[in-house]
Amino acid sequence: MKRAILLALITTAIVLLLGTAAGALTADRVRDAVTYDLKAEQVFLGTVHSKPTLFAGRMYFTLWTGNGAVAVEIGPKEFVERSRFKLSSGQMISVVGMPVVINLREMVLAREITIGGSVFVLRDRNGEPIWEMDRPIQLDPDVGVGSLPVC
């Protein structure tokens, strides 16, 4: 009897773990299938609500704007850690990015994040992720935001 209960618990745990892993892979496939559209870019001005957090291998933070809160995806954890990019709660920043809905979650895929006079470049001028190209991380103080719609 105890053996049957133990086997049932182990089987349940394995099924739950496999389901979680499959869900994470599906979320990555959906995210990876999203083509970054430069024409859909907007500028989001606001205040960082909290430090970035990890979800499904990607780093996110909440930005409070004049229109409410928006989740901003920075990129893979390893890329963000390697960049030494830091955000603090209460910082005023601007984000150039494309708003999307993935798995019923509204978010912004960031291309550039400007803090003070420094710009952290996450995607190149074509919208391709810097982390996928094995290129150096760019913290460019001379890049301007340009004339994009402000949210």
Backbone as CSV, one residue per row, in Angstrom:
resi,resn,N_x,N_y,N_z,CA_x,CA_y,CA_z,C_x,C_y,C_z
1,MET,0.828,-1.198,0.000,0.000,0.000,0.000,0.873,1.263,0.000
2,LYS,1.891,1.260,0.896,2.783,2.418,0.957,3.545,2.573,-0.359
3,ARG,3.910,1.428,-0.939,4.654,1.459,-2.198,3.792,2.064,-3.314
4,ALA,2.504,1.738,-3.353,1.587,2.262,-4.370,1.411,3.773,-4.209
5,ILE,1.302,4.223,-2.977,1.158,5.660,-2.710,2.434,6.398,-3.123
6,LEU,3.592,5.839,-2.771,4.862,6.441,-3.135,5.020,6.506,-4.659
7,LEU,4.654,5.435,-5.343,4.729,5.397,-6.800,3.792,6.445,-7.412
8,ALA,2.603,6.578,-6.857,1.647,7.577,-7.354,2.196,8.986,-7.164
9,LEU,2.810,9.248,-6.012,3.392,10.574,-5.748,4.546,10.873,-6.696
10,ILE,5.393,9.910,-6.922,6.532,10.099,-7.829,6.031,10.344,-9.250
11,THR,5.037,9.554,-9.678,4.475,9.725,-11.014,3.858,11.108,-11.176
12,THR,3.128,11.555,-10.172,2.515,12.888,-10.203,3.589,13.970,-10.290
13,ALA,4.647,13.837,-9.500,5.730,14.823,-9.523,6.392,14.877,-10.899
14,ILE,6.614,13.722,-11.504,7.240,13.681,-12.833,6.331,14.343,-13.862
15,VAL,5.040,14.045,-13.815,4.097,14.644,-14.760,4.067,16.166,-14.592
16,LEU,4.049,16.633,-13.357,4.055,18.085,-13.115,5.331,18.739,-13.624
17,LEU,6.471,18.107,-13.380,7.740,18.664,-13.861,7.789,18.697,-15.380
18,LEU,7.344,17.640,-16.036,7.330,17.609,-17.493,6.382,18.666,-18.056
19,GLY,5.247,18.847,-17.405,4.295,19.872,-17.841,4.871,21.265,-17.716
20,THR,5.586,21.528,-16.623,6.221,22.825,-16.428,7.302,23.063,-17.473
21,ALA,8.110,22.055,-17.725,9.173,22.185,-18.738,8.572,22.404,-20.119
22,ALA,7.516,21.683,-20.452,6.868,21.850,-21.756,6.275,23.242,-21.884
23,GLY,5.687,23.751,-20.809,5.130,25.107,-20.829,6.202,26.154,-21.050
24,ALA,7.350,25.984,-20.420,8.450,26.931,-20.601,8.970,26.874,-22.030
25,LEU,9.095,25.671,-22.597,9.554,25.546,-23.977,8.551,26.166,-24.937
26,THR,7.264,25.966,-24.685,6.242,26.555,-25.536,6.292,28.062,-25.463
27,ALA,6.464,28.618,-24.256,6.557,30.074,-24.107,7.748,30.613,-24.886
28,ASP,8.899,29.909,-24.839,10.066,30.349,-25.598,9.801,30.269,-27.090
29,ARG,9.141,29.209,-27.562,8.850,29.092,-28.989,7.937,30.213,-29.439
30,VAL,6.919,30.547,-28.621,6.011,31.637,-28.969,6.789,32.943,-29.015
31,ARG,7.613,33.204,-28.006,8.395,34.438,-27.947,9.366,34.499,-29.119
32,ASP,10.028,33.378,-29.401,10.997,33.352,-30.489,10.325,33.524,-31.846
33,ALA,9.050,33.152,-31.960,8.338,33.290,-33.224,7.901,34.731,-33.474
34,VAL,7.948,35.580,-32.454,7.565,36.976,-32.612,8.670,37.701,-33.366
35,THR,8.308,38.312,-34.477,9.263,39.094,-35.257,9.208,40.530,-34.773
36,TYR,10.358,41.045,-34.402,10.423,42.420,-33.918,10.132,43.352,-35.088
37,ASP,9.156,44.236,-34.904,8.727,45.160,-35.951,9.123,46.579,-35.567
38,LEU,10.112,47.135,-36.271,10.580,48.487,-35.974,9.475,49.527,-36.137
39,LYS,8.526,49.265,-37.046,7.429,50.209,-37.277,6.465,50.268,-36.098
40,ALA,6.462,49.232,-35.271,5.563,49.187,-34.111,6.219,49.741,-32.851
41,GLU,7.474,50.165,-32.959,8.193,50.670,-31.784,7.529,51.907,-31.195
42,GLN,7.655,52.004,-29.893,7.189,53.170,-29.157,8.231,53.504,-28.107
43,VAL,8.150,54.715,-27.572,9.010,55.115,-26.465,8.141,55.153,-25.211
44,PHE,8.595,54.451,-24.188,7.891,54.394,-22.913,8.734,55.134,-21.882
45,LEU,8.190,56.202,-21.321,8.879,56.977,-20.296,8.242,56.665,-18.958
46,GLY,9.070,56.461,-17.940,8.496,56.172,-16.643,9.522,55.887,-15.575
47,THR,9.035,55.302,-14.505,9.834,55.005,-13.326,9.891,53.497,-13.127
48,VAL,11.081,52.996,-12.839,11.254,51.575,-12.568,10.553,51.258,-11.247
49,HIS,9.665,50.267,-11.285,8.923,49.893,-10.077,9.750,48.998,-9.163
50,SER,10.463,48.040,-9.740,11.274,47.132,-8.932,12.425,46.602,-9.767
51,LYS,13.387,45.986,-9.101,14.529,45.409,-9.801,14.051,44.322,-10.757
52,PRO,14.818,44.052,-11.818,14.421,42.999,-12.752,14.310,41.635,-12.077
53,THR,13.344,40.851,-12.573,13.138,39.501,-12.069,13.193,38.517,-13.233
54,LEU,13.414,37.272,-12.902,13.554,36.215,-13.891,12.229,35.487,-14.073
55,PHE,11.845,35.276,-15.338,10.673,34.468,-15.663,10.973,33.741,-16.966
56,ALA,10.911,32.423,-16.960,11.141,31.579,-18.138,12.463,31.910,-18.833
57,GLY,13.507,32.152,-18.037,14.838,32.383,-18.587,15.113,33.805,-19.050
58,ARG,14.117,34.682,-18.981,14.278,36.074,-19.417,14.103,37.013,-18.229
59,MET,14.761,38.160,-18.310,14.677,39.169,-17.246,13.632,40.220,-17.620
60,TYR,12.811,40.587,-16.634,11.739,41.563,-16.805,11.771,42.563,-15.659
61,PHE,11.221,43.742,-15.915,10.949,44.685,-14.834,9.651,45.415,-15.157
62,THR,9.061,46.015,-14.142,7.823,46.765,-14.324,8.160,48.247,-14.401
63,LEU,7.636,48.894,-15.425,7.839,50.326,-15.629,6.508,51.029,-15.420
64,TRP,6.490,52.004,-14.522,5.292,52.802,-14.293,5.338,53.989,-15.239
65,THR,4.345,54.085,-16.137,4.267,55.185,-17.096,3.037,56.028,-16.772
66,GLY,2.849,57.085,-17.539,1.657,57.915,-17.369,0.381,57.174,-17.709
67,ASN,0.497,56.073,-18.462,-0.671,55.269,-18.859,-0.836,54.006,-18.029
68,GLY,-0.027,53.835,-16.983,-0.111,52.640,-16.147,1.176,51.833,-16.187
69,ALA,1.112,50.648,-15.611,2.291,49.783,-15.518,2.442,48.942,-16.772
70,VAL,3.697,48.694,-17.161,3.992,47.841,-18.306,5.184,46.954,-17.954
71,ALA,5.081,45.665,-18.316,6.191,44.731,-18.117,7.154,44.900,-19.286
72,VAL,8.438,45.031,-18.982,9.459,45.217,-20.015,10.411,44.031,-19.983
73,GLU,10.551,43.367,-21.140,11.499,42.266,-21.247,12.851,42.824,-21.665
74,ILE,13.884,42.510,-20.857,15.239,42.967,-21.160,15.934,41.958,-22.055
75,GLY,15.901,40.689,-21.687,16.557,39.640,-22.459,16.923,38.476,-21.568
76,PRO,17.680,37.525,-22.105,18.079,36.354,-21.320,18.911,36.734,-20.100
77,LYS,18.752,35.961,-19.044,19.441,36.226,-17.785,20.955,36.344,-17.976
78,GLU,21.551,35.418,-18.727,23.004,35.429,-18.916,23.473,36.715,-19.588
79,PHE,22.713,37.185,-20.576,23.043,38.415,-21.284,23.000,39.612,-20.343
80,VAL,21.940,39.699,-19.552,21.787,40.830,-18.622,22.893,40.801,-17.575
81,GLU,23.196,39.616,-17.042,24.265,39.514,-16.037,25.620,39.879,-16.636
82,ARG,25.889,39.419,-17.853,27.168,39.713,-18.512,27.316,41.211,-18.796
83,SER,26.199,41.886,-19.033,26.241,43.316,-19.347,26.518,44.174,-18.116
84,ARG,26.248,43.598,-16.946,26.341,44.341,-15.684,25.369,45.517,-15.639
85,PHE,24.326,45.417,-16.426,23.273,46.425,-16.462,22.476,46.359,-15.171
86,LYS,22.302,47.478,-14.526,21.597,47.524,-13.242,20.463,48.536,-13.298
87,LEU,19.344,48.143,-12.759,18.202,49.038,-12.583,17.851,49.078,-11.107
88,SER,17.458,50.241,-10.655,17.036,50.390,-9.266,15.620,50.925,-9.226
89,SER,14.889,50.516,-8.227,13.537,51.002,-8.039,13.560,52.520,-7.911
90,GLY,12.649,53.187,-8.625,12.543,54.632,-8.553,13.308,55.379,-9.641
91,GLN,14.146,54.689,-10.418,14.893,55.357,-11.486,13.949,55.807,-12.598
92,MET,14.183,57.004,-13.115,13.460,57.503,-14.287,14.218,57.031,-15.519
93,ILE,13.519,56.350,-16.433,14.171,55.815,-17.627,13.250,55.968,-18.829
94,SER,13.814,55.722,-20.001,12.990,55.579,-21.200,13.343,54.260,-21.857
95,VAL,12.342,53.626,-22.444,12.508,52.341,-23.108,11.985,52.487,-24.531
96,VAL,12.807,52.151,-25.506,12.355,52.045,-26.885,12.081,50.572,-27.100
97,GLY,10.852,50.245,-27.476,10.518,48.844,-27.640,9.210,48.639,-28.359
98,MET,8.914,47.370,-28.594,7.707,46.987,-29.309,6.727,46.316,-28.348
99,PRO,5.521,46.884,-28.220,4.527,46.225,-27.375,4.010,44.954,-28.041
100,VAL,3.867,43.888,-27.246,3.364,42.602,-27.736,2.494,41.956,-26.669
101,VAL,1.750,40.942,-27.078,1.011,40.099,-26.143,1.487,38.680,-26.400
102,ILE,2.081,38.052,-25.373,2.569,36.684,-25.471,1.954,35.894,-24.331
103,ASN,1.280,34.799,-24.673,0.599,33.968,-23.670,-0.305,34.811,-22.774
104,LEU,-1.075,35.690,-23.391,-2.042,36.566,-22.715,-1.392,37.590,-21.792
105,ARG,-0.075,37.795,-21.894,0.623,38.794,-21.079,1.036,39.949,-21.974
106,GLU,0.625,41.155,-21.607,1.064,42.349,-22.329,2.450,42.713,-21.840
107,MET,3.347,42.997,-22.775,4.703,43.378,-22.404,5.321,44.192,-23.520
108,VAL,6.499,44.687,-23.242,7.281,45.426,-24.226,8.600,44.694,-24.405
109,LEU,8.945,44.387,-25.654,10.264,43.830,-25.958,11.185,45.029,-26.158
110,ALA,12.088,45.246,-25.226,12.944,46.424,-25.266,14.012,46.302,-26.344
111,ARG,14.289,47.426,-27.025,15.411,47.503,-27.964,16.522,48.351,-27.364
112,GLU,16.148,49.416,-26.666,17.115,50.275,-25.976,16.507,50.750,-24.667
113,ILE,17.346,50.852,-23.653,16.919,51.417,-22.372,17.868,52.563,-22.061
114,THR,17.303,53.754,-21.842,18.114,54.936,-21.560,17.961,55.327,-20.101
115,ILE,19.104,55.436,-19.429,19.147,55.887,-18.040,20.118,57.053,-18.010
116,GLY,19.606,58.233,-17.660,20.476,59.404,-17.688,21.004,59.610,-19.093
117,GLY,22.316,59.650,-19.254,22.913,59.832,-20.563,23.399,58.554,-21.195
118,SER,23.137,57.397,-20.576,23.623,56.122,-21.107,22.488,55.316,-21.722
119,VAL,22.805,54.636,-22.824,21.821,53.811,-23.520,22.321,52.370,-23.528
120,PHE,21.498,51.464,-23.012,21.799,50.036,-23.045,21.094,49.473,-24.272
121,VAL,21.863,49.005,-25.253,21.325,48.506,-26.512,21.104,46.994,-26.401
122,LEU,19.841,46.561,-26.596,19.467,45.153,-26.502,19.255,44.519,-27.870
123,ARG,18.859,45.327,-28.819,18.617,44.864,-30.186,19.266,45.860,-31.137
124,ASP,19.736,45.364,-32.268,20.378,46.260,-33.228,19.329,47.110,-33.947
125,ARG,19.772,47.919,-34.889,18.859,48.834,-35.584,17.833,48.115,-36.459
126,ASN,18.003,46.818,-36.677,17.026,46.015,-37.410,16.107,45.243,-36.469
127,GLY,16.329,45.378,-35.174,15.503,44.685,-34.186,16.011,43.309,-33.813
128,GLU,17.168,42.908,-34.340,17.730,41.593,-34.026,18.377,41.614,-32.642
129,PRO,18.108,40.609,-31.806,18.669,40.585,-30.444,20.197,40.523,-30.464
130,ILE,20.821,41.385,-29.694,22.279,41.415,-29.578,22.779,40.092,-28.997
131,TRP,22.026,39.510,-28.057,22.488,38.285,-27.395,22.548,37.089,-28.345
132,GLU,21.834,37.110,-29.444,21.866,35.997,-30.389,22.997,36.114,-31.400
133,MET,23.661,37.251,-31.420,24.681,37.494,-32.438,26.089,37.400,-31.900
134,ASP,26.197,37.110,-30.620,27.506,36.990,-30.004,28.355,38.234,-30.260
135,ARG,27.690,39.391,-30.173,28.391,40.659,-30.361,28.629,41.302,-29.006
136,PRO,29.526,42.283,-28.954,29.772,42.946,-27.679,28.541,43.704,-27.201
137,ILE,28.417,43.789,-25.909,27.325,44.532,-25.290,27.600,46.014,-25.477
138,GLN,26.543,46.770,-25.804,26.695,48.187,-26.076,26.031,49.027,-24.994
139,LEU,26.805,49.870,-24.379,26.285,50.901,-23.487,26.739,52.212,-24.107
140,ASP,25.883,52.802,-24.930,26.258,53.923,-25.771,25.694,55.230,-25.235
141,PRO,26.541,56.140,-24.741,26.042,57.405,-24.221,25.667,58.392,-25.323
142,ASP,25.992,58.107,-26.585,25.737,59.061,-27.665,24.526,58.736,-28.515
143,VAL,23.818,57.629,-28.248,22.656,57.256,-29.053,21.458,58.046,-28.574
144,GLY,20.743,58.666,-29.504,19.543,59.437,-29.163,18.309,58.585,-29.301
145,VAL,17.219,59.002,-28.652,15.975,58.240,-28.684,15.259,58.438,-30.012
146,GLY,15.344,59.599,-30.633,14.697,59.821,-31.923,13.266,60.292,-31.769
147,SER,12.531,60.271,-32.854,11.178,60.822,-32.841,10.149,59.694,-32.950
148,LEU,10.036,58.905,-31.899,9.067,57.832,-31.849,7.896,58.252,-30.976
149,PRO,6.724,57.628,-31.156,5.586,57.968,-30.292,5.907,57.672,-28.833
150,VAL,5.552,58.572,-27.953,5.832,58.425,-26.525,4.573,57.929,-25.826
151,CYS,4.727,56.885,-24.996,3.593,56.334,-24.233,3.717,56.713,-22.778
